[in-house]
Amino acid sequence: ISQLCNEVASQFLNSTPHIPTIIQLTHQITTLLQHNPSPLLAQASQLYFQALLSPSQQDIINANTNLQQLLTN
């Protein structure tokens, strides 16, 4: 999951994000999370997806970092 999140984040750091790739990656992440009943992980991923809609790259990076930390624990 964290690898997929990194791929999504790197898409947003490009000058021209490739939306179909982002949609595909987020779909994969969502599918994986459905098999993981952790409420903290679900909340972090929800915040992450909300951050993806934010115009601020820092919001996306912060949410991604938060999600990564939960995934490694």
C-alpha positions, 0 to 999 in steps of 0.5 A: 500500500505504501508503495502505491501511495508513493506512486500517487504522491509522485504523480502529483509532484509532476508538473502534469499529473496523469489522472488515469494513473492516479485513479488506477492507483487510488483504486488499488489502494482502496481495494487493499484497504478494504481487506484491512479492518484497521480503523486508524488506517481507514481514517488515514487513507480517507484523509489522504484521498481528501488531501489529493483534492487539495491544491496544496502539495504540502497537504498531500505530502503530509497526508501521505507521510501520515498514512506511511507511518501507520502502514509501517507500524 
